[in-house]
Amino acid sequence: MSDKKSTFEQFEVAGDKLVETVKNLIHEGNVRRIILKREDGSALLEIPVNAGLVGLALTAAIAPVLLAIGAIAAVVSQVTLVVERRADAAGSVDAPTTTPTAGPAGGSAEPDPSASI
């Protein structure tokens, strides 16, 4: 694991807004991992996001991931996104440059919601 701390954010997204929301999260740059979960809490897809992907978000490197997300979005009406963000040295989370508009954002009370995967 990393020596840097992470925070988790969990929110609901409509299926038709899923690909756009994930693209926006990748562009933010402070996202370490994105987890897509079903309504029952089981994981559909876990996407590790490297800092290098930020510049490549619209190229062939990320296209297969977006294709998989698009396929998931076609069959689900609602999905839960769990976003792991990097914390800076002071322990605070970098402010996102965009806010997902597809659902309400709320910090998770769980220390690691992906632990149930």
Biopython code that builds the backbone (N, CA, C, O; Angstrom):
import numpy as np
from Bio.PDB.StructureBuilder import StructureBuilder

atoms = [
    (1, "MET", "N", (0.838, -1.179, 0.000)),
    (1, "MET", "CA", (0.000, 0.000, 0.000)),
    (1, "MET", "C", (0.880, 1.239, 0.000)),
    (1, "MET", "O", (2.098, 1.128, 0.143)),
    (2, "SER", "N", (0.310, 2.370, -0.151)),
    (2, "SER", "CA", (1.051, 3.616, -0.237)),
    (2, "SER", "C", (1.205, 4.243, 1.143)),
    (2, "SER", "O", (0.420, 3.974, 2.052)),
    (3, "ASP", "N", (2.235, 5.087, 1.285)),
    (3, "ASP", "CA", (2.428, 5.782, 2.546)),
    (3, "ASP", "C", (1.516, 7.003, 2.647)),
    (3, "ASP", "O", (1.377, 7.570, 3.731)),
    (4, "LYS", "N", (0.895, 7.419, 1.550)),
    (4, "LYS", "CA", (-0.027, 8.545, 1.577)),
    (4, "LYS", "C", (-1.405, 8.057, 1.985)),
    (4, "LYS", "O", (-1.798, 6.932, 1.675)),
    (5, "LYS", "N", (-2.134, 8.917, 2.682)),
    (5, "LYS", "CA", (-3.471, 8.565, 3.110)),
    (5, "LYS", "C", (-4.468, 8.864, 1.993)),
    (5, "LYS", "O", (-4.228, 9.689, 1.111)),
    (6, "SER", "N", (-5.570, 8.174, 2.066)),
    (6, "SER", "CA", (-6.629, 8.358, 1.087)),
    (6, "SER", "C", (-7.934, 8.645, 1.801)),
    (6, "SER", "O", (-8.118, 8.278, 2.961)),
    (7, "THR", "N", (-8.828, 9.300, 1.101)),
    (7, "THR", "CA", (-10.183, 9.484, 1.585)),
    (7, "THR", "C", (-11.118, 8.889, 0.548)),
    (7, "THR", "O", (-10.767, 8.762, -0.625)),
    (8, "PHE", "N", (-12.307, 8.528, 0.992)),
    (8, "PHE", "CA", (-13.275, 7.899, 0.114)),
    (8, "PHE", "C", (-14.531, 8.745, 0.048)),
    (8, "PHE", "O", (-14.963, 9.331, 1.041)),
    (9, "GLU", "N", (-15.105, 8.797, -1.135)),
    (9, "GLU", "CA", (-16.332, 9.527, -1.383)),
    (9, "GLU", "C", (-17.262, 8.566, -2.115)),
    (9, "GLU", "O", (-16.825, 7.843, -3.010)),
    (10, "GLN", "N", (-18.522, 8.553, -1.747)),
    (10, "GLN", "CA", (-19.462, 7.619, -2.350)),
    (10, "GLN", "C", (-20.705, 8.377, -2.786)),
    (10, "GLN", "O", (-21.253, 9.163, -2.014)),
    (11, "PHE", "N", (-21.160, 8.148, -4.025)),
    (11, "PHE", "CA", (-22.373, 8.788, -4.504)),
    (11, "PHE", "C", (-23.032, 7.960, -5.596)),
    (11, "PHE", "O", (-22.404, 7.099, -6.211)),
    (12, "GLU", "N", (-24.313, 8.239, -5.823)),
    (12, "GLU", "CA", (-25.112, 7.533, -6.824)),
    (12, "GLU", "C", (-25.055, 8.285, -8.151)),
    (12, "GLU", "O", (-25.052, 9.516, -8.185)),
    (13, "VAL", "N", (-25.009, 7.515, -9.250)),
    (13, "VAL", "CA", (-24.971, 8.104, -10.584)),
    (13, "VAL", "C", (-25.952, 7.342, -11.463)),
    (13, "VAL", "O", (-26.013, 6.113, -11.417)),
    (14, "ALA", "N", (-26.719, 8.074, -12.263)),
    (14, "ALA", "CA", (-27.618, 7.440, -13.227)),
    (14, "ALA", "C", (-26.785, 6.781, -14.315)),
    (14, "ALA", "O", (-25.717, 7.279, -14.671)),
    (15, "GLY", "N", (-27.271, 5.663, -14.844)),
    (15, "GLY", "CA", (-26.539, 4.910, -15.853)),
    (15, "GLY", "C", (-26.162, 5.727, -17.071)),
    (15, "GLY", "O", (-25.077, 5.542, -17.622)),
    (16, "ASP", "N", (-27.043, 6.636, -17.510)),
    (16, "ASP", "CA", (-26.756, 7.418, -18.710)),
    (16, "ASP", "C", (-25.705, 8.507, -18.481)),
    (16, "ASP", "O", (-25.210, 9.082, -19.450)),
    (17, "LYS", "N", (-25.358, 8.800, -17.254)),
    (17, "LYS", "CA", (-24.339, 9.812, -16.932)),
    (17, "LYS", "C", (-23.027, 9.190, -16.466)),
    (17, "LYS", "O", (-22.089, 9.907, -16.119)),
    (18, "LEU", "N", (-22.957, 7.867, -16.458)),
    (18, "LEU", "CA", (-21.818, 7.169, -15.868)),
    (18, "LEU", "C", (-20.499, 7.445, -16.583)),
    (18, "LEU", "O", (-19.513, 7.787, -15.930)),
    (19, "VAL", "N", (-20.458, 7.307, -17.901)),
    (19, "VAL", "CA", (-19.204, 7.498, -18.643)),
    (19, "VAL", "C", (-18.701, 8.928, -18.483)),
    (19, "VAL", "O", (-17.512, 9.149, -18.250)),
    (20, "GLU", "N", (-19.600, 9.890, -18.607)),
    (20, "GLU", "CA", (-19.214, 11.301, -18.465)),
    (20, "GLU", "C", (-18.671, 11.593, -17.064)),
    (20, "GLU", "O", (-17.682, 12.312, -16.918)),
    (21, "THR", "N", (-19.310, 11.040, -16.047)),
    (21, "THR", "CA", (-18.869, 11.260, -14.670)),
    (21, "THR", "C", (-17.491, 10.659, -14.424)),
    (21, "THR", "O", (-16.647, 11.285, -13.783)),
    (22, "VAL", "N", (-17.255, 9.446, -14.930)),
    (22, "VAL", "CA", (-15.948, 8.803, -14.754)),
    (22, "VAL", "C", (-14.866, 9.591, -15.486)),
    (22, "VAL", "O", (-13.767, 9.753, -14.956)),
    (23, "LYS", "N", (-15.150, 10.085, -16.690)),
    (23, "LYS", "CA", (-14.175, 10.919, -17.417)),
    (23, "LYS", "C", (-13.811, 12.149, -16.592)),
    (23, "LYS", "O", (-12.637, 12.497, -16.472)),
    (24, "ASN", "N", (-14.825, 12.805, -16.024)),
    (24, "ASN", "CA", (-14.571, 13.997, -15.207)),
    (24, "ASN", "C", (-13.719, 13.664, -13.984)),
    (24, "ASN", "O", (-12.820, 14.425, -13.626)),
    (25, "LEU", "N", (-13.998, 12.541, -13.352)),
    (25, "LEU", "CA", (-13.215, 12.139, -12.183)),
    (25, "LEU", "C", (-11.759, 11.878, -12.557)),
    (25, "LEU", "O", (-10.853, 12.265, -11.819)),
    (26, "ILE", "N", (-11.528, 11.230, -13.689)),
    (26, "ILE", "CA", (-10.158, 10.955, -14.132)),
    (26, "ILE", "C", (-9.416, 12.257, -14.406)),
    (26, "ILE", "O", (-8.235, 12.377, -14.082)),
    (27, "HIS", "N", (-10.097, 13.232, -14.997)),
    (27, "HIS", "CA", (-9.466, 14.522, -15.307)),
    (27, "HIS", "C", (-9.120, 15.330, -14.062)),
    (27, "HIS", "O", (-8.261, 16.209, -14.124)),
    (28, "GLU", "N", (-9.769, 15.053, -12.934)),
    (28, "GLU", "CA", (-9.488, 15.814, -11.714)),
    (28, "GLU", "C", (-8.042, 15.666, -11.257)),
    (28, "GLU", "O", (-7.466, 16.614, -10.725)),
    (29, "GLY", "N", (-7.456, 14.509, -11.452)),
    (29, "GLY", "CA", (-6.046, 14.327, -11.126)),
    (29, "GLY", "C", (-5.753, 13.869, -9.712)),
    (29, "GLY", "O", (-4.657, 13.369, -9.459)),
    (30, "ASN", "N", (-6.682, 14.014, -8.780)),
    (30, "ASN", "CA", (-6.414, 13.584, -7.409)),
    (30, "ASN", "C", (-7.124, 12.279, -7.070)),
    (30, "ASN", "O", (-7.201, 11.895, -5.903)),
    (31, "VAL", "N", (-7.637, 11.606, -8.078)),
    (31, "VAL", "CA", (-8.348, 10.347, -7.880)),
    (31, "VAL", "C", (-7.368, 9.194, -8.020)),
    (31, "VAL", "O", (-6.627, 9.121, -9.000)),
    (32, "ARG", "N", (-7.361, 8.310, -7.060)),
    (32, "ARG", "CA", (-6.473, 7.150, -7.068)),
    (32, "ARG", "C", (-7.177, 5.911, -7.607)),
    (32, "ARG", "O", (-6.567, 5.104, -8.309)),
    (33, "ARG", "N", (-8.475, 5.756, -7.280)),
    (33, "ARG", "CA", (-9.203, 4.560, -7.688)),
    (33, "ARG", "C", (-10.690, 4.882, -7.767)),
    (33, "ARG", "O", (-11.206, 5.670, -6.974)),
    (34, "ILE", "N", (-11.380, 4.262, -8.734)),
    (34, "ILE", "CA", (-12.822, 4.407, -8.888)),
    (34, "ILE", "C", (-13.422, 3.006, -8.861)),
    (34, "ILE", "O", (-12.968, 2.112, -9.575)),
    (35, "ILE", "N", (-14.439, 2.824, -8.036)),
    (35, "ILE", "CA", (-15.105, 1.529, -7.925)),
    (35, "ILE", "C", (-16.573, 1.721, -8.283)),
    (35, "ILE", "O", (-17.239, 2.595, -7.729)),
    (36, "LEU", "N", (-17.079, 0.909, -9.204)),
    (36, "LEU", "CA", (-18.489, 0.916, -9.572)),
    (36, "LEU", "C", (-19.161, -0.237, -8.848)),
    (36, "LEU", "O", (-18.719, -1.382, -8.940)),
    (37, "LYS", "N", (-20.242, 0.074, -8.123)),
    (37, "LYS", "CA", (-20.949, -0.953, -7.352)),
    (37, "LYS", "C", (-22.417, -1.011, -7.754)),
    (37, "LYS", "O", (-23.021, -0.005, -8.126)),
    (38, "ARG", "N", (-22.972, -2.217, -7.668)),
    (38, "ARG", "CA", (-24.404, -2.421, -7.885)),
    (38, "ARG", "C", (-25.174, -1.903, -6.681)),
    (38, "ARG", "O", (-24.597, -1.504, -5.669)),
    (39, "GLU", "N", (-26.494, -1.920, -6.822)),
    (39, "GLU", "CA", (-27.345, -1.497, -5.710)),
    (39, "GLU", "C", (-27.182, -2.393, -4.488)),
    (39, "GLU", "O", (-27.354, -1.936, -3.359)),
    (40, "ASP", "N", (-26.850, -3.675, -4.705)),
    (40, "ASP", "CA", (-26.671, -4.590, -3.575)),
    (40, "ASP", "C", (-25.293, -4.463, -2.924)),
    (40, "ASP", "O", (-25.008, -5.157, -1.948)),
    (41, "GLY", "N", (-24.440, -3.589, -3.450)),
    (41, "GLY", "CA", (-23.127, -3.343, -2.859)),
    (41, "GLY", "C", (-21.996, -4.141, -3.463)),
    (41, "GLY", "O", (-20.835, -3.912, -3.123)),
    (42, "SER", "N", (-22.303, -5.079, -4.356)),
    (42, "SER", "CA", (-21.232, -5.865, -4.973)),
    (42, "SER", "C", (-20.543, -5.043, -6.064)),
    (42, "SER", "O", (-21.178, -4.246, -6.754)),
    (43, "ALA", "N", (-19.256, -5.248, -6.202)),
    (43, "ALA", "CA", (-18.458, -4.460, -7.145)),
    (43, "ALA", "C", (-18.667, -4.946, -8.570)),
    (43, "ALA", "O", (-18.613, -6.146, -8.841)),
    (44, "LEU", "N", (-18.907, -4.007, -9.481)),
    (44, "LEU", "CA", (-18.994, -4.304, -10.906)),
    (44, "LEU", "C", (-17.634, -4.154, -11.572)),
    (44, "LEU", "O", (-17.236, -4.975, -12.398)),
    (45, "LEU", "N", (-16.928, -3.092, -11.199)),
    (45, "LEU", "CA", (-15.660, -2.773, -11.843)),
    (45, "LEU", "C", (-14.830, -1.909, -10.909)),
    (45, "LEU", "O", (-15.355, -1.005, -10.259)),
    (46, "GLU", "N", (-13.539, -2.186, -10.841)),
    (46, "GLU", "CA", (-12.613, -1.374, -10.059)),
    (46, "GLU", "C", (-11.562, -0.833, -11.017)),
    (46, "GLU", "O", (-10.905, -1.594, -11.727)),
    (47, "ILE", "N", (-11.409, 0.492, -11.031)),
    (47, "ILE", "CA", (-10.506, 1.142, -11.976)),
    (47, "ILE", "C", (-9.388, 1.832, -11.212)),
    (47, "ILE", "O", (-9.635, 2.835, -10.543)),
    (48, "PRO", "N", (-8.168, 1.323, -11.294)),
    (48, "PRO", "CA", (-7.045, 2.063, -10.706)),
    (48, "PRO", "C", (-6.699, 3.229, -11.623)),
    (48, "PRO", "O", (-6.578, 3.051, -12.835)),
    (49, "VAL", "N", (-6.541, 4.410, -11.059)),
    (49, "VAL", "CA", (-6.250, 5.600, -11.861)),
    (49, "VAL", "C", (-4.852, 6.081, -11.516)),
    (49, "VAL", "O", (-4.600, 6.514, -10.391)),
    (50, "ASN", "N", (-3.955, 6.007, -12.465)),
    (50, "ASN", "CA", (-2.592, 6.500, -12.280)),
    (50, "ASN", "C", (-2.521, 7.949, -12.713)),
    (50, "ASN", "O", (-3.321, 8.396, -13.535)),
    (51, "ALA", "N", (-1.574, 8.679, -12.169)),
    (51, "ALA", "CA", (-1.405, 10.082, -12.541)),
    (51, "ALA", "C", (-1.154, 10.217, -14.038)),
    (51, "ALA", "O", (-1.547, 11.218, -14.637)),
    (52, "GLY", "N", (-0.518, 9.245, -14.645)),
    (52, "GLY", "CA", (-0.231, 9.296, -16.075)),
    (52, "GLY", "C", (-1.465, 9.200, -16.947)),
    (52, "GLY", "O", (-1.443, 9.634, -18.099)),
    (53, "LEU", "N", (-2.552, 8.634, -16.413)),
    (53, "LEU", "CA", (-3.772, 8.516, -17.194)),
    (53, "LEU", "C", (-4.470, 9.845, -17.395)),
    (53, "LEU", "O", (-5.259, 9.990, -18.329)),
    (54, "VAL", "N", (-4.200, 10.808, -16.546)),
    (54, "VAL", "CA", (-4.875, 12.091, -16.645)),
    (54, "VAL", "C", (-4.636, 12.712, -18.009)),
    (54, "VAL", "O", (-5.575, 13.210, -18.630)),
    (55, "GLY", "N", (-3.408, 12.693, -18.483)),
    (55, "GLY", "CA", (-3.099, 13.266, -19.789)),
    (55, "GLY", "C", (-3.533, 12.396, -20.943)),
    (55, "GLY", "O", (-3.643, 12.876, -22.071)),
    (56, "LEU", "N", (-3.783, 11.121, -20.683)),
    (56, "LEU", "CA", (-4.143, 10.186, -21.739)),
    (56, "LEU", "C", (-5.622, 9.840, -21.745)),
    (56, "LEU", "O", (-6.027, 8.889, -22.415)),
    (57, "ALA", "N", (-6.435, 10.586, -21.016)),
    (57, "ALA", "CA", (-7.817, 10.190, -20.783)),
    (57, "ALA", "C", (-8.622, 9.995, -22.064)),
    (57, "ALA", "O", (-9.553, 9.190, -22.069)),
    (58, "LEU", "N", (-8.311, 10.681, -23.120)),
    (58, "LEU", "CA", (-9.088, 10.545, -24.347)),
    (58, "LEU", "C", (-8.355, 9.748, -25.415)),
    (58, "LEU", "O", (-8.763, 9.762, -26.576)),
    (59, "THR", "N", (-7.301, 9.066, -25.057)),
    (59, "THR", "CA", (-6.542, 8.282, -26.026)),
    (59, "THR", "C", (-6.852, 6.806, -25.889)),
    (59, "THR", "O", (-7.701, 6.409, -25.091)),
    (60, "ALA", "N", (-6.166, 6.005, -26.665)),
    (60, "ALA", "CA", (-6.410, 4.565, -26.688)),
    (60, "ALA", "C", (-6.109, 3.890, -25.356)),
    (60, "ALA", "O", (-6.624, 2.801, -25.102)),
    (61, "ALA", "N", (-5.298, 4.492, -24.505)),
    (61, "ALA", "CA", (-4.945, 3.873, -23.225)),
    (61, "ALA", "C", (-6.159, 3.714, -22.315)),
    (61, "ALA", "O", (-6.236, 2.740, -21.567)),
    (62, "ILE", "N", (-7.094, 4.635, -22.360)),
    (62, "ILE", "CA", (-8.254, 4.587, -21.474)),
    (62, "ILE", "C", (-9.507, 4.109, -22.200)),
    (62, "ILE", "O", (-10.523, 3.852, -21.554)),
    (63, "ALA", "N", (-9.462, 3.983, -23.512)),
    (63, "ALA", "CA", (-10.638, 3.600, -24.300)),
    (63, "ALA", "C", (-11.257, 2.270, -23.867)),
    (63, "ALA", "O", (-12.481, 2.205, -23.752)),
    (64, "PRO", "N", (-10.487, 1.204, -23.619)),
    (64, "PRO", "CA", (-11.120, -0.053, -23.191)),
    (64, "PRO", "C", (-11.876, 0.070, -21.867)),
    (64, "PRO", "O", (-12.917, -0.561, -21.684)),
    (65, "VAL", "N", (-11.364, 0.867, -20.962)),
    (65, "VAL", "CA", (-12.037, 1.067, -19.676)),
    (65, "VAL", "C", (-13.353, 1.804, -19.891)),
    (65, "VAL", "O", (-14.378, 1.431, -19.320)),
    (66, "LEU", "N", (-13.325, 2.854, -20.717)),
    (66, "LEU", "CA", (-14.547, 3.603, -20.987)),
    (66, "LEU", "C", (-15.561, 2.743, -21.736)),
    (66, "LEU", "O", (-16.767, 2.900, -21.542)),
    (67, "LEU", "N", (-15.090, 1.845, -22.580)),
    (67, "LEU", "CA", (-15.972, 0.923, -23.289)),
    (67, "LEU", "C", (-16.682, -0.004, -22.300)),
    (67, "LEU", "O", (-17.884, -0.242, -22.419)),
    (68, "ALA", "N", (-15.939, -0.520, -21.334)),
    (68, "ALA", "CA", (-16.528, -1.388, -20.310)),
    (68, "ALA", "C", (-17.540, -0.620, -19.467)),
    (68, "ALA", "O", (-18.599, -1.147, -19.127)),
    (69, "ILE", "N", (-17.215, 0.617, -19.133)),
    (69, "ILE", "CA", (-18.132, 1.446, -18.349)),
    (69, "ILE", "C", (-19.398, 1.729, -19.153)),
    (69, "ILE", "O", (-20.501, 1.720, -18.606)),
    (70, "GLY", "N", (-19.236, 1.980, -20.453)),
    (70, "GLY", "CA", (-20.392, 2.208, -21.320)),
    (70, "GLY", "C", (-21.299, 0.990, -21.385)),
    (70, "GLY", "O", (-22.522, 1.126, -21.399)),
    (71, "ALA", "N", (-20.709, -0.202, -21.424)),
    (71, "ALA", "CA", (-21.498, -1.435, -21.444)),
    (71, "ALA", "C", (-22.269, -1.606, -20.138)),
    (71, "ALA", "O", (-23.425, -2.029, -20.144)),
    (72, "ILE", "N", (-21.630, -1.279, -19.027)),
    (72, "ILE", "CA", (-22.305, -1.351, -17.725)),
    (72, "ILE", "C", (-23.439, -0.338, -17.675)),
    (72, "ILE", "O", (-24.532, -0.645, -17.197)),
    (73, "ALA", "N", (-23.181, 0.869, -18.166)),
    (73, "ALA", "CA", (-24.182, 1.933, -18.144)),
    (73, "ALA", "C", (-25.411, 1.563, -18.970)),
    (73, "ALA", "O", (-26.519, 2.008, -18.668)),
    (74, "ALA", "N", (-25.222, 0.752, -20.009)),
    (74, "ALA", "CA", (-26.336, 0.366, -20.868)),
    (74, "ALA", "C", (-27.315, -0.574, -20.171)),
    (74, "ALA", "O", (-28.482, -0.640, -20.556)),
    (75, "VAL", "N", (-26.862, -1.296, -19.160)),
    (75, "VAL", "CA", (-27.729, -2.286, -18.517)),
    (75, "VAL", "C", (-28.146, -1.927, -17.093)),
    (75, "VAL", "O", (-28.996, -2.610, -16.522)),
    (76, "VAL", "N", (-27.587, -0.896, -16.514)),
    (76, "VAL", "CA", (-27.982, -0.510, -15.159)),
    (76, "VAL", "C", (-28.633, 0.868, -15.190)),
    (76, "VAL", "O", (-28.275, 1.721, -16.002)),
    (77, "SER", "N", (-29.590, 1.069, -14.297)),
    (77, "SER", "CA", (-30.230, 2.376, -14.228)),
    (77, "SER", "C", (-29.550, 3.272, -13.206)),
    (77, "SER", "O", (-29.561, 4.496, -13.340)),
    (78, "GLN", "N", (-28.967, 2.671, -12.201)),
    (78, "GLN", "CA", (-28.318, 3.425, -11.127)),
    (78, "GLN", "C", (-27.094, 2.649, -10.668)),
    (78, "GLN", "O", (-27.141, 1.425, -10.547)),
    (79, "VAL", "N", (-26.011, 3.346, -10.415)),
    (79, "VAL", "CA", (-24.795, 2.703, -9.936)),
    (79, "VAL", "C", (-24.197, 3.574, -8.837)),
    (79, "VAL", "O", (-24.350, 4.796, -8.851)),
    (80, "THR", "N", (-23.521, 2.944, -7.891)),
    (80, "THR", "CA", (-22.831, 3.681, -6.838)),
    (80, "THR", "C", (-21.367, 3.786, -7.211)),
    (80, "THR", "O", (-20.726, 2.781, -7.517)),
    (81, "LEU", "N", (-20.838, 4.991, -7.188)),
    (81, "LEU", "CA", (-19.416, 5.214, -7.429)),
    (81, "LEU", "C", (-18.735, 5.436, -6.095)),
    (81, "LEU", "O", (-19.181, 6.254, -5.290)),
    (82, "VAL", "N", (-17.658, 4.708, -5.860)),
    (82, "VAL", "CA", (-16.809, 4.941, -4.697)),
    (82, "VAL", "C", (-15.504, 5.481, -5.248)),
    (82, "VAL", "O", (-14.848, 4.826, -6.058)),
    (83, "VAL", "N", (-15.126, 6.674, -4.814)),
    (83, "VAL", "CA", (-13.944, 7.346, -5.332)),
    (83, "VAL", "C", (-12.913, 7.450, -4.223)),
    (83, "VAL", "O", (-13.180, 8.024, -3.168)),
    (84, "GLU", "N", (-11.734, 6.893, -4.465)),
    (84, "GLU", "CA", (-10.616, 7.022, -3.529)),
    (84, "GLU", "C", (-9.763, 8.181, -4.007)),
    (84, "GLU", "O", (-9.284, 8.183, -5.141)),
    (85, "ARG", "N", (-9.575, 9.162, -3.147)),
    (85, "ARG", "CA", (-8.786, 10.351, -3.495)),
    (85, "ARG", "C", (-7.507, 10.385, -2.681)),
    (85, "ARG", "O", (-7.464, 9.935, -1.537)),
    (86, "ARG", "N", (-6.459, 10.934, -3.299)),
    (86, "ARG", "CA", (-5.189, 11.135, -2.600)),
    (86, "ARG", "C", (-5.330, 12.305, -1.634)),
    (86, "ARG", "O", (-6.004, 13.293, -1.928)),
    (87, "ALA", "N", (-4.690, 12.180, -0.485)),
    (87, "ALA", "CA", (-4.627, 13.285, 0.467)),
    (87, "ALA", "C", (-3.230, 13.879, 0.390)),
    (87, "ALA", "O", (-2.261, 13.154, 0.164)),
    (88, "ASP", "N", (-3.114, 15.194, 0.575)),
    (88, "ASP", "CA", (-1.792, 15.818, 0.548)),
    (88, "ASP", "C", (-1.074, 15.571, 1.872)),
    (88, "ASP", "O", (-1.607, 14.886, 2.745)),
    (89, "ALA", "N", (0.116, 16.115, 2.028)),
    (89, "ALA", "CA", (0.941, 15.874, 3.218)),
    (89, "ALA", "C", (0.258, 16.342, 4.501)),
    (89, "ALA", "O", (0.484, 15.763, 5.564)),
    (90, "ALA", "N", (-0.570, 17.379, 4.417)),
    (90, "ALA", "CA", (-1.246, 17.898, 5.599)),
    (90, "ALA", "C", (-2.445, 17.044, 5.990)),
    (90, "ALA", "O", (-3.045, 17.249, 7.045)),
    (91, "GLY", "N", (-2.794, 16.079, 5.126)),
    (91, "GLY", "CA", (-3.897, 15.200, 5.449)),
    (91, "GLY", "C", (-5.220, 15.634, 4.865)),
    (91, "GLY", "O", (-6.219, 14.933, 5.030)),
    (92, "SER", "N", (-5.262, 16.769, 4.186)),
    (92, "SER", "CA", (-6.510, 17.199, 3.584)),
    (92, "SER", "C", (-6.560, 16.724, 2.141)),
    (92, "SER", "O", (-5.529, 16.487, 1.511)),
    (93, "VAL", "N", (-7.760, 16.593, 1.638)),
    (93, "VAL", "CA", (-7.942, 16.123, 0.270)),
    (93, "VAL", "C", (-7.835, 17.308, -0.669)),
    (93, "VAL", "O", (-8.347, 18.390, -0.381)),
    (94, "ASP", "N", (-7.161, 17.096, -1.806)),
    (94, "ASP", "CA", (-7.098, 18.131, -2.825)),
    (94, "ASP", "C", (-8.513, 18.448, -3.279)),
    (94, "ASP", "O", (-9.338, 17.546, -3.426)),
    (95, "ALA", "N", (-8.794, 19.717, -3.498)),
    (95, "ALA", "CA", (-10.120, 20.116, -3.944)),
    (95, "ALA", "C", (-10.329, 19.680, -5.387)),
    (95, "ALA", "O", (-9.458, 19.910, -6.227)),
    (96, "PRO", "N", (-11.466, 19.054, -5.697)),
    (96, "PRO", "CA", (-11.714, 18.634, -7.066)),
    (96, "PRO", "C", (-11.966, 19.838, -7.960)),
    (96, "PRO", "O", (-12.500, 20.854, -7.516)),
    (97, "THR", "N", (-11.576, 19.714, -9.226)),
    (97, "THR", "CA", (-11.788, 20.808, -10.163)),
    (97, "THR", "C", (-13.200, 20.790, -10.706)),
    (97, "THR", "O", (-13.714, 21.826, -11.128)),
    (98, "THR", "N", (-13.844, 19.616, -10.704)),
    (98, "THR", "CA", (-15.227, 19.511, -11.130)),
    (98, "THR", "C", (-15.975, 18.676, -10.117)),
    (98, "THR", "O", (-15.404, 17.806, -9.459)),
    (99, "THR", "N", (-17.255, 18.951, -10.001)),
    (99, "THR", "CA", (-18.091, 18.191, -9.093)),
    (99, "THR", "C", (-19.021, 17.331, -9.920)),
    (99, "THR", "O", (-19.670, 17.843, -10.833)),
    (100, "PRO", "N", (-19.112, 16.039, -9.633)),
    (100, "PRO", "CA", (-20.036, 15.195, -10.386)),
    (100, "PRO", "C", (-21.451, 15.719, -10.235)),
    (100, "PRO", "O", (-21.909, 15.972, -9.121)),
    (101, "THR", "N", (-22.149, 15.884, -11.359)),
    (101, "THR", "CA", (-23.490, 16.445, -11.328)),
    (101, "THR", "C", (-24.563, 15.382, -11.408)),
    (101, "THR", "O", (-25.750, 15.697, -11.323)),
    (102, "ALA", "N", (-24.171, 14.128, -11.568)),
    (102, "ALA", "CA", (-25.150, 13.074, -11.768)),
    (102, "ALA", "C", (-25.795, 12.603, -10.476)),
    (102, "ALA", "O", (-26.802, 11.896, -10.527)),
    (103, "GLY", "N", (-25.261, 12.961, -9.338)),
    (103, "GLY", "CA", (-25.841, 12.505, -8.080)),
    (103, "GLY", "C", (-25.280, 13.284, -6.928)),
    (103, "GLY", "O", (-24.290, 14.001, -7.081)),
    (104, "PRO", "N", (-25.902, 13.155, -5.764)),
    (104, "PRO", "CA", (-25.401, 13.885, -4.601)),
    (104, "PRO", "C", (-24.078, 13.311, -4.129)),
    (104, "PRO", "O", (-23.907, 12.094, -4.046)),
    (105, "ALA", "N", (-23.158, 14.189, -3.824)),
    (105, "ALA", "CA", (-21.855, 13.750, -3.312)),
    (105, "ALA", "C", (-21.920, 13.772, -1.798)),
    (105, "ALA", "O", (-22.470, 14.693, -1.194)),
    (106, "GLY", "N", (-21.356, 12.758, -1.208)),
    (106, "GLY", "CA", (-21.341, 12.720, 0.247)),
    (106, "GLY", "C", (-20.181, 11.887, 0.712)),
    (106, "GLY", "O", (-19.910, 10.822, 0.157)),
    (107, "GLY", "N", (-19.500, 12.356, 1.717)),
    (107, "GLY", "CA", (-18.377, 11.595, 2.246)),
    (107, "GLY", "C", (-18.867, 10.324, 2.901)),
    (107, "GLY", "O", (-19.929, 10.313, 3.524)),
    (108, "SER", "N", (-18.137, 9.298, 2.774)),
    (108, "SER", "CA", (-18.511, 8.019, 3.350)),
    (108, "SER", "C", (-18.079, 7.955, 4.806)),
    (108, "SER", "O", (-17.002, 8.428, 5.170)),
    (109, "ALA", "N", (-18.928, 7.368, 5.625)),
    (109, "ALA", "CA", (-18.580, 7.213, 7.031)),
    (109, "ALA", "C", (-17.638, 6.041, 7.231)),
    (109, "ALA", "O", (-16.986, 5.938, 8.270)),
    (110, "GLU", "N", (-17.562, 5.153, 6.243)),
    (110, "GLU", "CA", (-16.687, 3.992, 6.336)),
    (110, "GLU", "C", (-15.247, 4.398, 6.070)),
    (110, "GLU", "O", (-15.004, 5.276, 5.243)),
    (111, "PRO", "N", (-14.288, 3.783, 6.749)),
    (111, "PRO", "CA", (-12.892, 4.095, 6.459)),
    (111, "PRO", "C", (-12.479, 3.608, 5.076)),
    (111, "PRO", "O", (-11.681, 4.268, 4.411)),
    (112, "ASP", "N", (-13.002, 2.468, 4.627)),
    (112, "ASP", "CA", (-12.671, 1.952, 3.304)),
    (112, "ASP", "C", (-13.864, 1.177, 2.764)),
    (112, "ASP", "O", (-13.993, -0.014, 3.045)),
    (113, "PRO", "N", (-14.754, 1.828, 1.984)),
    (113, "PRO", "CA", (-15.929, 1.143, 1.479)),
    (113, "PRO", "C", (-15.593, 0.046, 0.487)),
    (113, "PRO", "O", (-16.444, -0.796, 0.201)),
    (114, "SER", "N", (-14.389, 0.029, -0.043)),
    (114, "SER", "CA", (-14.023, -1.021, -0.988)),
    (114, "SER", "C", (-13.629, -2.304, -0.269)),
    (114, "SER", "O", (-13.368, -3.315, -0.920)),
    (115, "ALA", "N", (-13.581, -2.285, 1.052)),
    (115, "ALA", "CA", (-13.183, -3.465, 1.813)),
    (115, "ALA", "C", (-14.178, -4.606, 1.644)),
    (115, "ALA", "O", (-13.832, -5.763, 1.883)),
    (116, "SER", "N", (-15.406, -4.302, 1.237)),
    (116, "SER", "CA", (-16.417, -5.342, 1.057)),
    (116, "SER", "C", (-16.310, -6.044, -0.282)),
    (116, "SER", "O", (-17.103, -6.938, -0.579)),
    (117, "ILE", "N", (-15.344, -5.655, -1.091)),
    (117, "ILE", "CA", (-15.190, -6.240, -2.433)),
    (117, "ILE", "C", (-14.622, -7.627, -2.330)),
    (117, "ILE", "O", (-14.417, -8.287, -3.349)),
]
sb = StructureBuilder()
sb.init_structure("model")
sb.init_model(0)
sb.init_chain("A")
sb.init_seg("    ")
for serial, (resi, resn, name, xyz) in enumerate(atoms, 1):
    if name == "N":
        sb.init_residue(resn, " ", resi, " ")
    sb.init_atom(name, np.array(xyz, "f"), 0.0, 1.0, " ", f" {name:<3s}", serial, name[0])
structure = sb.get_structure()
